[in-house]
Amino acid sequence: MTDFVLVAGAWLGASAWDAVVPGLRAAGHGVHPVTLSGVGEKRDEPVGRQTHVADIVGEVDRLGLRDVVLVGHSYSGIPVGQAAERIGDRLARVVFVDAVVPADGESFVSAWWQGPAALEAELTGNGGWWAPPAAADFEGQGLSDEQTARIVSACTPHPGAALRDPAVVSGSLGKLPATYVKCLLDGPEPTGDVAALLTGERWELITMETGHWPMYSRPDELAGILNGAAAR
């Protein structure tokens, strides 16, 4: 049996995976969605240096998990990639779902596609938090009105301290057994750093004809992909 540890991206907690969990459990896997400190039901918990990495590793340790598939969506690819190094031989695979991957010394802010200054300005203007998107921001992502409403209702502001936190990567991510899931409505190609990692023997690319939130728009398909990753 594989144990999945599922970590959603910015603004979202464990409930983001509600529609994916049944398909994984039906296949006989353990499933452990994580809410990171500072968001969702943990919005009042403090966030400092490496807090989100510690949240993920702490869940693996607390439950005594082995044969772990770590799954990181969007922002959470950064702490998940770091956690994958830290859990050592307990890692079976890491899956990045349309995610940012960590680079040593770099943060989510420093890698922001519009430039660090743009995201820093948003954080400063919102008291150090990243405000959740409005419903209109999810247009063109393959979501129904009901799915969009579910995301919007689940979102809470994301702590800027986590977004500014520089990653600590001691080895090469290319040595990890990894699957990268690219959601094509959010862009047809992986970013350059991901494309470079995909040239290695241990990384594979899977594409989905949907937007950036497949746990909402295509949960059954995503569950099937994750089940396949566990079998590798």
Beta strands, then each sheet from edge to edge (+ up, - down):
strand 1: 3-7
strand 2: 30-34
strand 3: 68-73
strand 4: 91-97
strand 5: 129-130
strand 6: 158-159
strand 7: 178-183
strand 8: 203-208
sheet 1: 2+ 1+ 3+ 4+ 7+ 8+
sheet 2: 5+ 6-
end
